[in-house]
Amino acid sequence: MFADLMDYNELIAGMKRFGSTEEDICLHGLGVTPERVRENVVVAPWWEPDTLPALGEARLLGHFADMKLWDVTGGGADLTYIKTGIGAPCFLEGLLPLGVTPCKRVVFIGSVGALNPGIGIGDIVIPEYSVCGDGASRYLSPDFARDVFGEKAYPDAALFEKAKAETARICAETGVKWHVGRNFSIDTIFAQFAHIDAIMGMSCNVIEMETAAAFRAASIMGIPLVALFNVSDNTIANKSLVSGRTAEEEEYRRFTRRELFPRIVISLFE
């Protein structure tokens, strides 16, 4: 899948070398001890559980720096919900500690920008791969001086197929559109616009900030992970994050996130 990957045990050994324990790693990453994390985990850069109330009743358990962790029950699949903060570096700080917990599967949920006129705001995207445009991914290679820019990272194959099947089924009931994404992971929103043509030249049809690093990290940990995105903007349609979106598009987006995302996520944990 990748040219080379760091062994997760090497990452843990690196921390233990300087006096940390596995409990320390989890407490100072997620704000809880390892056993408080459930087998089913949802990780989001920005959304909090009240964005998707049908997931269940959320109880805040951990809060360390900008990281928040909730225990969510009663929605059909008991789970741990983690808000990491935006960008690959922040996301890795919330994802990598899961390797010392009971976590067995992860669904990454968040927003994505479209680079194709056929992908509308509010539509659902499931990325089949993500092209690395971030710097954090370098630290998941044994030789972090090696530039991994442009390399593809992939979700868990079985969970990806299940996500497509469940999304197709649920979207067919509601008329919501969904797409398979070829994603590019960036480090900066502000500076991305000057490079959109080059990114589209890599055959990418969506753009966000975390999945290239997330797919790599999950592979290192041996934890199946898939991403499920809600389209927030479409740069080439002049509906970017900073301008151009209509009230109707925003309402459709909120509907998709509120009504469909909980159903799809829960189905992936069954």
VEXKOL-96277 format. One record per residue (C-alpha): residue in three letters; x, y negated, z negated; residue number from 0. Coordinates in steps of 0.001 Angstrom, whole numbers. Layout:
N
 tormi       x       y       z tinu
   ALA       X       Y       Z  NUM
...
***
This chain:
270
 tormi       x       y       z tinu
   MET       0       0       0    0
   PHE    2802   -2394    -897    1
   ALA    6441   -2535     122    2
   ASP    7360   -2342   -3565    3
   LEU    5662   -2799   -6915    4
   MET    6801   -3329  -10445    5
   ASP    6137    -394  -12782    6
   TYR    3601   -1559  -15379    7
   ASN    5644     121  -18102    8
   GLU    8537   -2137  -17122    9
   LEU    6368   -5189  -17722   10
   ILE    5340   -3886  -21152   11
   ALA    8909   -2873  -21986   12
   GLY   10069   -6364  -21103   13
   MET    7715   -7834  -23706   14
   LYS    8523   -5203  -26339   15
   ARG   12219   -5896  -25878   16
   PHE   11642   -9320  -27408   17
   GLY    9616   -8096  -30362   18
   SER    6018   -7863  -29081   19
   THR    3634   -4965  -29676   20
   GLU     729   -3861  -27472   21
   GLU   -1632   -5437  -30007   22
   ASP     304   -8715  -29760   23
   ILE     102   -8574  -25972   24
   CYS   -3687   -8296  -26077   25
   LEU   -4268  -10707  -28980   26
   HIS   -2197  -13473  -27407   27
   GLY   -3534  -12821  -23928   28
   LEU   -7223  -12193  -24525   29
   GLY   -7760  -13147  -28143   30
   VAL   -8816   -9645  -29251   31
   THR   -7138   -6372  -30210   32
   PRO   -6997   -3716  -27443   33
   GLU   -9809   -1512  -28788   34
   ARG  -12323   -4381  -28530   35
   VAL  -12172   -4207  -24723   36
   ARG  -14745   -1947  -23051   37
   GLU  -14217     453  -20137   38
   ASN  -16217   -1845  -17825   39
   VAL  -14714   -5315  -17376   40
   VAL  -15817   -8362  -15405   41
   VAL  -13140  -10993  -14809   42
   ALA  -13912  -14479  -13494   43
   PRO  -11670  -17517  -13025   44
   TRP  -14338  -20068  -13880   45
   TRP  -17881  -18743  -14350   46
   GLU  -19028  -17976  -17885   47
   PRO  -21664  -15309  -18692   48
   ASP  -24516  -17825  -18886   49
   THR  -24054  -18279  -15122   50
   LEU  -25339  -14712  -14710   51
   PRO  -27792  -14250  -17601   52
   ALA  -29166  -10942  -16294   53
   LEU  -25830   -9275  -17065   54
   GLY  -26996   -9094  -20672   55
   GLU  -26560  -10786  -24018   56
   ALA  -23078  -12261  -24319   57
   ARG  -21255  -12654  -27643   58
   LEU  -17972  -14573  -27699   59
   LEU  -15274  -12390  -29284   60
   GLY  -11985  -13957  -28290   61
   HIS  -10687  -17405  -27393   62
   PHE   -6979  -17943  -26841   63
   ALA   -5882  -21191  -25158   64
   ASP   -8114  -21462  -22049   65
   MET   -8930  -17738  -22053   66
   LYS  -12344  -16598  -23289   67
   LEU  -13648  -13063  -23806   68
   TRP  -17236  -11958  -24423   69
   ASP  -18890   -8653  -25281   70
   VAL  -21965   -8283  -23053   71
   THR  -24715   -5764  -23877   72
   GLY  -28296   -4947  -22986   73
   GLY  -28243   -5722  -19274   74
   GLY  -27840   -2186  -17982   75
   ALA  -24088   -1727  -18382   76
   ASP  -22258   -2752  -21544   77
   LEU  -19116   -4627  -20533   78
   THR  -16344   -7016  -21444   79
   TYR  -16439  -10386  -19673   80
   ILE  -13256  -12445  -19349   81
   LYS  -12907  -16026  -18132   82
   THR   -9270  -16627  -17199   83
   GLY   -9021  -20097  -15702   84
   ILE   -8382  -20956  -12053   85
   GLY   -5371  -19815   -9995   86
   ALA   -3286  -16665   -9751   87
   PRO   -1002  -17451  -12732   88
   CYS   -3961  -17931  -15096   89
   PHE   -5777  -14938  -13667   90
   LEU   -2811  -12618  -14235   91
   GLU   -2616  -13692  -17886   92
   GLY   -6155  -12359  -18335   93
   LEU   -5837   -9290  -16121   94
   LEU   -2458   -7769  -16996   95
   PRO   -3225   -7202  -20714   96
   LEU   -6034   -4836  -19658   97
   GLY   -3408   -2169  -19005   98
   VAL   -3041   -1644  -22795   99
   THR   -6820   -1433  -23389  100
   PRO   -9527    1213  -22707  101
   CYS  -10479    -610  -19459  102
   LYS  -11229    1804  -16604  103
   ARG  -12635    -466  -13882  104
   VAL  -12757   -4185  -13096  105
   VAL  -15114   -6293  -11002  106
   PHE  -13654   -9694  -10143  107
   ILE  -16368  -12289   -9464  108
   GLY  -16008  -15848   -8276  109
   SER  -16252  -18363   -5466  110
   VAL  -14697  -18267   -2019  111
   GLY  -14390  -20738     833  112
   ALA  -15451  -19712    4339  113
   LEU  -13312  -20210    7450  114
   ASN  -15876  -18872    9911  115
   PRO  -19043  -20627   11147  116
   GLY  -21044  -17415   10685  117
   ILE  -20420  -17295    6930  118
   GLY  -22828  -19583    5121  119
   ILE  -22707  -21268    1753  120
   GLY  -24326  -18932    -779  121
   ASP  -23577  -15774    1218  122
   ILE  -21769  -12883    -446  123
   VAL  -18259  -11811     589  124
   ILE  -16413   -8617    -351  125
   PRO  -12723   -8903     635  126
   GLU  -11172   -5850    2277  127
   TYR   -7732   -7375    1696  128
   SER   -6068  -10591     645  129
   VAL   -3035  -12190    2264  130
   CYS    -534  -13480    -288  131
   GLY     -86  -17237    -276  132
   ASP     585  -17548   -3994  133
   GLY    3789  -17547   -6018  134
   ALA    2620  -15447   -8974  135
   SER    2607  -12270   -6870  136
   ARG    6421  -12389   -6710  137
   TYR    6590  -11519  -10403  138
   LEU    4854   -8196   -9699  139
   SER    7778   -7027   -7562  140
   PRO   10970   -5460   -8997  141
   ASP   12910   -8134   -7105  142
   PHE   11018  -11341   -7816  143
   ALA   13431  -13268   -5617  144
   ARG   11972  -11449   -2613  145
   ASP    9337  -13553    -874  146
   VAL    6046  -11637    -561  147
   PHE    4294  -14485    1270  148
   GLY    2038  -13138    4024  149
   GLU    1832   -9586    2672  150
   LYS   -1602   -7978    2337  151
   ALA   -2966   -6624    -940  152
   TYR   -5995   -4350   -1154  153
   PRO   -8787   -3537   -3615  154
   ASP   -9436     -13   -4844  155
   ALA  -10693    1905   -1787  156
   ALA  -13509    3849   -3486  157
   LEU  -14805     833   -5416  158
   PHE  -14653   -1272   -2243  159
   GLU  -16831    1235    -393  160
   LYS  -19301    1381   -3268  161
   ALA  -19425   -2415   -3417  162
   LYS  -20283   -2609     284  163
   ALA  -23022       2     -20  164
   GLU  -24637   -1539   -3104  165
   THR  -24383   -5079   -1735  166
   ALA  -25955   -4037    1579  167
   ARG  -28812   -2334    -272  168
   ILE  -29541   -5239   -2604  169
   CYS  -29127   -7918      67  170
   ALA  -31551   -6060    2355  171
   GLU  -34234   -6492    -309  172
   THR  -33742  -10264    -572  173
   GLY  -32609  -11471    2849  174
   VAL  -29270  -12704    1520  175
   LYS  -26393  -12332    3972  176
   TRP  -23147  -10581    3077  177
   HIS  -19808  -10197    4856  178
   VAL  -16540   -8279    4672  179
   GLY  -13784  -10769    4003  180
   ARG  -10207  -11089    5232  181
   ASN   -8959  -13408    2551  182
   PHE   -6015  -15765    2094  183
   SER   -4964  -16580   -1486  184
   ILE   -3679  -20125   -1937  185
   ASP   -1938  -21964   -4788  186
   THR   -3525  -25384   -4225  187
   ILE   -6911  -26597   -3022  188
   PHE   -5773  -30155   -2286  189
   ALA   -2916  -29147      12  190
   GLN   -4665  -26240    1745  191
   PHE   -6460  -28404    4313  192
   ALA   -3256  -29328    6145  193
   HIS   -2603  -25607    6706  194
   ILE   -6080  -24318    7628  195
   ASP   -5176  -23680   11291  196
   ALA   -2161  -21570   10297  197
   ILE   -4235  -19631    7761  198
   MET   -6948  -18939   10330  199
   GLY   -4160  -17846   12678  200
   MET   -3526  -14983   10253  201
   SER   -7062  -13718   11085  202
   CYS   -8394  -14806    7692  203
   ASN  -12091  -15693    7487  204
   VAL  -12217  -16730    3805  205
   ILE   -9914  -18438    1321  206
   GLU   -9519  -18462   -2474  207
   MET   -6773  -18402   -5117  208
   GLU   -6476  -15146   -7061  209
   THR   -7181  -11882   -5235  210
   ALA   -3741  -11208   -3714  211
   ALA   -2212  -11204   -7191  212
   ALA   -5238   -9448   -8722  213
   PHE   -5146   -6547   -6253  214
   ARG   -1413   -6086   -6847  215
   ALA   -1741   -6208  -10613  216
   ALA   -4625   -3731  -10687  217
   SER   -2632   -1327   -8535  218
   ILE     314   -1587  -10929  219
   MET   -1941    -832  -13906  220
   GLY   -3741    2003  -12123  221
   ILE   -7114     342  -12805  222
   PRO   -9659     239   -9935  223
   LEU  -10595   -3351   -9062  224
   VAL  -12867   -4876   -6446  225
   ALA  -13789   -8514   -5779  226
   LEU  -17267   -9923   -5198  227
   PHE  -17516  -13529   -4024  228
   ASN  -20166  -16191   -3571  229
   VAL  -19396  -18664    -747  230
   SER  -19012  -22156   -2202  231
   ASP  -17926  -24095     902  232
   ASN  -17083  -23874    4596  233
   THR  -14185  -26101    5584  234
   ILE  -14484  -25717    9349  235
   ALA  -18181  -26655    9181  236
   ASN  -17204  -29870    7337  237
   LYS  -18826  -28520    4175  238
   SER  -15761  -28440    1950  239
   LEU  -15490  -28431   -1833  240
   VAL  -15288  -32209   -1749  241
   SER  -18033  -33144     733  242
   GLY  -20820  -32132    3109  243
   ARG  -22903  -29515    1284  244
   THR  -26683  -29930    1135  245
   ALA  -28966  -29521   -1872  246
   GLU  -30646  -26576    -134  247
   GLU  -27313  -24806     359  248
   GLU  -26400  -25343   -3270  249
   GLU  -29740  -23930   -4424  250
   TYR  -29319  -20845   -2205  251
   ARG  -25875  -20365   -3690  252
   ARG  -27216  -20583   -7245  253
   PHE  -29977  -18099   -6386  254
   THR  -27508  -15574   -4962  255
   ARG  -25198  -15861   -7945  256
   ARG  -27956  -15754  -10559  257
   GLU  -30195  -13054   -9069  258
   LEU  -27996  -10757   -6968  259
   PHE  -24595  -10778   -8644  260
   PRO  -25761   -9186  -11916  261
   ARG  -27525   -6394  -10029  262
   ILE  -24503   -5634   -7856  263
   VAL  -22052   -5761  -10753  264
   ILE  -24142   -3439  -12912  265
   SER  -24544    -997  -10017  266
   LEU  -20733    -785   -9700  267
   PHE  -20453     357  -13316  268
   GLU  -23042    3123  -13018  269
***
